[in-house]
Amino acid sequence: RRASVAPWLLDGDVRESEKLSALLRTLDSAPNVLVWVYHRDVCASVSEWLNAHGVGARSVSGENDVRERDDIIARFAAGEFRALVATLDSIRQGRTLTCTRNVVYAQLDWRRLSWRQSQGRVHRIGQRGTVVLEVPLLRGTLDGYMLDVLRRKDADADATVDGVERAVTVDAMRLRACLEGE
């Protein structure tokens, strides 16, 4: 999953990639952006890359203690910098980030709960505008597959809530698609 942003980030080498360029394009049209990543080292590298490209950015990960995380979030909300790069586990619960409406998933997490909770940081009571969630999908990365898995998990959860009959239909359709090689 680290390679989904840019393979060279594995070595700490911060340079251009299509995904990072897409992030810059988003920042061209948005006042601020919350960037979700999965790995701590990628979090720091993306923040560093954005700063090197003239975008004020800070990162929040498990490396920050709670007080430091709160301070960084408050400074983001106050507009001191334009991009907050955060690991999915660092601030996905109990935080309100309605100060932005723009979210980019530079990396995805396979856990549906993490996916939903990270969206809930921005899309919640107090949000005054339409929330835009972006998942840049690029060839040669796992992102398309990961997004499909998350969507299927959402559909399965919805089917469970809507009733057992629908869940069985969804599973039968998926089994048929697998058997037919789709």
N, C-alpha and C positions, 0 to 999 in steps of 0.2 A: 504494500500500500504506500510505502514511502515513495516508491518510484512513480506513483500516479501523479504527483506534482511535478517532479523533475528527477530523473534517475541520479543525477550528480549531487543532489542534496544528501544522498547517503554518505558521501564523503565530506560533507560540510561545505562543498563548493557551491557558491551561490551565483548562478548565471541565468541567462534568459531561457524561458520555456514558453510554449503556447499557453499553458494554464496560467502562468504568472503574467503573461501579456494580457490574457483575458481579464485577469484581476485588475490590471491597470486601466483597461478600457472601462470596466465597471466604475472605477474610481473617477474616471473622466466625467461621468454623468451623475454621480451620486455624491452627496455631501460627506457621507461617511459610510463605512462598511464593517460588518462583523464577518471575519473570516474564520471558519471552523476547520481545524486540522485534527488528525488523530495522534500523531507522534510528537513528543516534546521537542526533539531535535529539529523536526520540520517546522514547528511553531517558531522557534528562534530564527531559523534560516529564512523563512518567509518574511518575518518582521524585519530582519536585517536587509533583505533584498528590497522591500518596499521603501525603507529609509534611504537606501542607496539610490533609489529612483525618485527621490524628492517627496515621497509621501510620508507624512508623519505617522509612525506606527509603533505600537507597543504590543508585547506578547504576554499572555497569561497561560501558565501551565502548572503542573504539579510542582514545579521548581519554586513557585512563589508561595509564600505563606498567606494565610487568609487575609490578614491585614493589608498586605501588599496588593493582593488581588482586588480587594475593595477599593483601595486607593486608585489603582489603574482604571477600574471600571468607572469610578466617579470622575476621573480626569477625561475619559472618553465621552462620558455623558455631558461634561462641561464644554466639549469641543476643543480640547487642548491638542488632540491629534485626530487624524481621519480614519485610521484603520486599527481595529482591535483584532489581533490574531490570537485565537484561543484554542486550546485542546478541548475536545468534546467532553472529557470527564472533569475538567477543571472548574467550569462554571455553568454546566448544563442544568443544575438543579438550584432552585431557590434564588435565582437572580433575575432581575428585571432589566432588560436592555431595550426598552421602548424608545430610547434615544436614537435608534437607527431603524430604518425600514429595509435595509439592503443587507442580505446575507449571502455569502459565497461559501460553498463547501469545497475547499481545496482538497480535502480527503474525506471519505465517507467511513462510517462505522457500520459494521454488519448488524449491530443490535438495533432493533426497531425502537426500543424505548429510548435509547440515546438519540436517535434520529428525531423522534417526536419531542423529546424534552428540549433538545437544542433549538428546535423551531419555536417552542413555547417561550423561550427567553425573550423573543422579539414580538411574536404574535400573541398578545395577551391584553388584558384590560389595561387601558392607558395608552395603547397604541392609537395614534391619530391618523394614520394613513395606511395605504395598501402595502403589505410586506411582500418583497420580491426575494424569492429563494432561487439562487443559481447553483447549478451543478455543472461545471464545465466538463463536457465529455470529449475525450480525445482518443484517437486511435492509439493502440499499443498500451492502454492502461486498463485497469480493472474497474474503472468507475462505472461504465455502462452496465457491467454485470452486477456490481454492488447496488446500483440504483434499482435495477430490475428485482433483485432479491428484496430490497426494502419495500418496493411497491407490492410485491407478492405477499410479503408479511402483512402489510396494511390490508390487502384484499382478504387474506385469510382471517385477520382479526375482525374485519367488517362482516365477513360471512358468518363468523361465530356469533357475533352480536345479533345479526339479522336472522339467524336461525340455522339449525343443523342441515336442513334440506339444501340451502344454498351452498353451505360448506362442502357437502358431498358432491354437488354439481361442479363446483370449482375444482375439487380434487379429481373428479372423473375427467374433466376437460384437460387438466394438466397431464394426467396419465395418458390420455389419448394422444396429446401433442408429443409426449415423450416417445410413445410407441411408434408414432408416425414419423419420428425424426425431425420434428419442428423445433 
